[in-house]
């Protein structure tokens, strides 16, 4: 397959290791990965804050960027950004009365997948250890991000893949379905509430005894990693794509990389 990578703005700007891991996984399976150069933000920050009119040119740019490439599917290592592309983009176009943009956005969205969706549903990956060579000998707990869980309905796809990584010990997380408190602009507009939600999440993470917390959205992991770091916790935050890309020959080593960009200010 020829697969277009939608890196997402936060991964492209702050966590390029996640994009590289995604490419590594797909190339390991024998697929060609292309990167549409015109891509930028998907606009979910605008839409989630109610700025629908301002989101229109952002949506139009995304559609245009991914129309310019020939590909079989688009993949993104982010449930929230894929949810925006699939569900918000046609809605934004419809609200602004642009039926043409709505149809084009729907067409792009129909071919856009979150990484675990593409691996499990399209590429038939059921055993990461066998099919990808994934090896990660650490105790790990898993946080499912809200958009992936509730809007994309990813179910346990990410956990299915993680369970089959060689050497991994997957520790269950209490109140796993509870939001970490990030929510994009929510964490800025409602800092006190966000901080309280984050405190609950990090307490549950630390109680697992895991050395790593993983998930499918770098934004949530940045928030969680920042909270853990400020508490002096030894737990690292690592995107599940990096765990899947990790092998015995080229291991991913938890280094607190998410924390480096997590900031120490508002919460």
C-alpha distance (Angstrom), angle and dihedral (degrees) to the residues before:
residue distance angle dihedral
X1 . . .
X2 3.80 . .
X3 3.79 106.6 .
X4 3.81 126.9 -169.6
X5 3.79 115.5 -143.5
X6 3.81 116.4 -136.5
X7 3.79 96.7 -166.3
X8 3.85 95.5 -175.6
X9 3.78 119.6 -132.7
X10 3.81 97.3 -96.0
X11 3.81 93.1 50.9
X12 3.80 92.9 43.7
X13 3.81 93.5 48.6
X14 3.81 102.9 33.5
X15 3.81 113.1 11.4
X16 3.82 107.6 34.9
X17 3.82 88.8 154.6
X18 3.81 87.7 73.5
X19 3.81 91.6 54.5
X20 3.80 91.2 47.4
X21 3.80 90.3 49.2
X22 3.81 90.5 51.6
X23 3.80 91.4 51.1
X24 3.82 91.2 46.5
X25 3.81 92.0 53.3
X26 3.81 93.7 49.8
X27 3.80 95.1 44.0
X28 3.80 89.2 48.9
X29 3.81 86.5 59.7
X30 3.81 90.3 52.2
X31 3.80 100.2 -103.0
X32 3.80 128.7 135.3
X33 3.80 115.3 -122.7
X34 3.81 122.8 -157.3
X35 3.79 129.2 -174.0
X36 3.83 116.4 -143.5
X37 3.80 102.0 -139.9
X38 3.80 96.6 -150.9
X39 3.80 95.5 63.1
X40 3.79 120.7 117.3
X41 3.82 134.9 148.0
X42 3.81 116.8 -13.1
X43 3.81 90.6 -139.9
X44 3.80 99.6 -121.9
X45 3.80 89.6 131.4
X46 3.81 89.1 60.1
X47 3.79 94.4 44.7
X48 3.80 95.7 45.3
X49 3.80 88.5 53.4
X50 3.80 93.6 48.9
X51 3.80 98.3 -106.3
X52 3.78 95.8 133.0
X53 3.80 97.0 152.8
X54 3.80 91.4 50.4
X55 3.81 89.9 49.4
X56 3.82 93.9 59.6
X57 3.85 97.6 82.6
X58 3.81 89.9 43.5
X59 3.80 90.7 53.3
X60 3.79 91.3 44.7
X61 3.80 90.9 52.1
X62 3.80 91.7 51.2
X63 3.79 92.6 49.5
X64 3.81 91.8 46.9
X65 3.82 92.8 48.7
X66 3.79 93.6 52.6
X67 3.80 94.4 41.7
X68 3.80 90.1 60.3
X69 3.82 94.3 64.8
X70 3.80 129.0 69.4
X71 3.79 108.4 -132.4
X72 3.78 143.3 141.0
X73 3.81 96.8 -134.2
X74 3.80 143.1 -2.7
X75 3.79 120.3 -131.4
X76 3.80 131.3 -166.0
X77 3.82 129.2 -178.8
X78 3.81 89.9 -135.4
X79 3.78 131.7 81.2
X80 3.79 93.3 -163.2
X81 3.80 95.4 53.3
X82 3.80 92.8 45.9
X83 3.80 88.9 48.9
X84 3.80 88.3 53.3
X85 3.80 93.1 49.7
X86 3.80 94.0 46.4
X87 3.79 101.3 39.5
X88 3.80 110.5 16.1
X89 3.79 101.7 41.6
X90 3.83 97.3 62.1
X91 3.81 89.6 42.3
X92 3.82 92.6 52.9
X93 3.81 91.3 49.4
X94 3.81 91.0 47.4
X95 3.82 92.3 50.3
X96 3.78 91.0 52.7
X97 3.81 91.1 49.1
X98 3.80 96.9 -115.4
X99 3.81 104.6 136.8
X100 3.80 92.0 174.4
X101 3.79 93.0 55.6
X102 3.80 90.1 44.8
X103 3.80 91.7 56.2
X104 3.80 92.6 45.4
X105 3.81 91.8 47.7
X106 3.79 90.9 49.6
X107 3.80 90.5 51.5
X108 3.81 92.5 51.9
X109 3.80 91.0 44.2
X110 3.80 92.8 52.2
X111 3.81 89.9 60.7
X112 3.80 95.7 43.3
X113 3.80 120.2 100.6
X114 3.78 137.5 179.8
X115 3.81 108.8 -121.7
X116 3.81 97.8 -103.0
X117 3.82 90.6 45.8
X118 3.78 90.8 54.7
X119 3.79 94.0 44.8
X120 3.80 96.9 46.2
X121 3.81 104.9 29.4
X122 3.80 102.0 33.3
X123 3.80 108.3 21.8
X124 3.80 96.8 35.5
X125 3.80 98.0 -128.0
X126 3.80 108.7 165.2
X127 3.81 102.0 151.6
X128 3.81 115.9 44.4
X129 3.79 93.4 -174.7
X130 3.79 93.9 54.4
X131 3.81 101.8 32.6
X132 3.82 100.0 35.0
X133 3.78 102.2 23.3
X134 3.80 89.2 -123.0
X135 3.81 114.4 177.1
X136 3.80 124.8 171.7
X137 3.83 115.0 155.4
X138 3.80 98.2 -164.1
X139 3.78 138.6 105.4
X140 3.80 106.0 -105.1
X141 3.79 135.9 -176.8
X142 3.79 123.2 -160.6
X143 3.82 131.7 -136.4
X144 3.83 116.7 -166.9
X145 3.80 112.7 -146.9
X146 3.79 117.5 -125.2
X147 3.81 100.1 -119.7
X148 3.79 92.6 47.5
X149 3.77 91.9 47.4
X150 3.80 100.5 40.8
X151 3.80 107.7 24.4
X152 3.81 103.3 29.0
X153 3.81 92.4 31.0
X154 3.78 92.7 -142.8
X155 3.79 91.0 170.4
X156 3.79 111.3 -172.8
X157 3.83 98.2 -29.3
X158 3.79 93.5 117.6
X159 3.80 92.0 45.3
X160 3.82 91.2 47.4
X161 3.78 89.5 57.8
X162 3.80 93.8 43.8
X163 3.81 92.6 51.1
X164 3.79 90.4 59.4
X165 3.82 95.7 52.4
X166 3.80 108.8 114.6
X167 3.79 114.8 -110.4
X168 3.80 96.5 8.8
X169 3.80 123.6 133.0
X170 3.80 109.1 -157.5
X171 3.81 113.0 -155.4
X172 3.83 118.7 -160.2
X173 3.81 116.2 -117.6
X174 3.80 120.8 -136.8
X175 3.84 115.4 -124.2
X176 3.77 86.7 9.9
X177 3.82 93.1 169.4
X178 3.82 93.3 58.5
X179 3.82 119.0 107.6
X180 3.80 117.6 -109.2
X181 3.81 90.1 -135.5
X182 3.79 98.9 -111.3
X183 3.79 104.6 109.3
X184 3.81 93.3 156.9
X185 3.81 108.7 -101.9
X186 3.83 89.1 12.2
X187 3.80 90.2 77.3
X188 3.81 89.8 54.9
X189 3.80 98.6 42.3
X190 3.81 94.7 41.1
X191 3.80 102.2 30.4
X192 3.80 97.3 156.3
X193 3.80 94.2 50.3
X194 3.80 90.4 43.5
X195 3.80 91.3 51.5
X196 3.80 92.0 50.5
X197 3.81 91.2 50.6
X198 3.78 90.3 47.5
X199 3.81 91.5 51.0
X200 3.80 90.3 55.4
X201 3.79 91.4 48.2
X202 3.80 96.0 48.1
X203 3.82 91.4 46.6
X204 3.79 89.9 54.7
X205 3.79 91.1 46.4
X206 3.78 93.2 51.5
X207 3.81 91.6 47.5
X208 3.82 90.3 63.1
X209 3.79 92.5 66.6
X210 3.81 89.4 -131.6
X211 3.78 120.8 148.0
X212 3.81 92.4 -150.3
X213 3.80 135.2 41.3
X214 3.79 113.0 -158.0
X215 3.79 135.9 -175.8
X216 3.77 143.2 148.0
X217 3.82 103.1 -95.9
X218 3.79 123.7 66.6
X219 3.81 90.5 -157.1
X220 3.80 93.3 60.6
X221 3.79 91.5 41.8
X222 3.81 89.7 51.1
X223 3.80 89.3 53.8
X224 3.80 93.0 45.5
X225 3.80 93.2 43.1
X226 3.79 90.7 51.1
X227 3.79 91.6 51.6
X228 3.80 92.4 48.3
X229 3.79 91.6 47.7
X230 3.80 94.3 50.8
X231 3.80 89.1 51.8
X232 3.79 90.7 52.6
X233 3.80 91.1 -115.9
X234 3.81 118.5 163.5
X235 3.83 90.8 -143.7
X236 3.80 114.8 113.5
X237 3.82 127.9 -152.2
X238 3.81 117.6 -134.3
X239 3.81 131.2 171.3
X240 3.80 113.5 -114.9
X241 3.83 90.1 -123.9
X242 3.81 88.4 65.7
X243 3.80 90.2 51.9
X244 3.81 91.8 49.7
X245 3.81 90.4 48.0
X246 3.81 92.0 50.2
X247 3.81 115.5 104.2
X248 3.79 135.9 174.7
X249 3.81 89.0 -105.4
X250 3.81 95.0 44.9
X251 3.81 107.6 22.8
X252 3.78 125.7 -171.3
X253 3.77 107.0 -127.5
X254 3.80 117.8 -156.5
X255 3.78 103.7 -119.8
X256 3.78 104.7 159.3
X257 3.81 89.4 -101.7
X258 3.80 92.1 152.1
X259 3.78 90.8 54.4
X260 3.78 93.4 56.6
X261 3.79 88.6 74.3
X262 3.78 99.3 32.4
X263 3.78 98.8 95.4
X264 3.78 127.4 -144.8
X265 3.75 102.4 -128.1
X266 3.77 128.9 86.3
X267 3.79 104.9 33.1
